[in-house]
Amino acid sequence: MSAEIIPIPRAFRLVIIQPCQEGFAIAYLPPEGGRKPLGVRSDLAAARLLAGNEAFKIGKCRVQVLADGGRA
């Protein structure tokens, strides 16, 4: 028996927040793939604010926090 994996592209745009050494990195992930860095903020509240503003500018975009790294 064999199986073939067919990648299904995401139908939505995504702005992600993830922890990094400087604080929290914000990046845009378009449906066609790739990654566009949008900035770095030192605290989670500022990162959420930036991510929300960028998602509003892009339009029809989801914001996802991947992990808070124990920093709130």
Sequence and secondary structure as in RCSB ss.txt:
>XXXX:A:sequence
MSAEIIPIPRAFRLVIIQPCQEGFAIAYLPPEGGRKPLGVRSDLAAARLLAGNEAFKIGKCRVQVLADGGRA
>XXXX:A:secstr
          SSEEEEEEEETTEEEEEEE TTS  EEEEEESSHHHHHHHHHHHHHHH SEEEEE   TT  
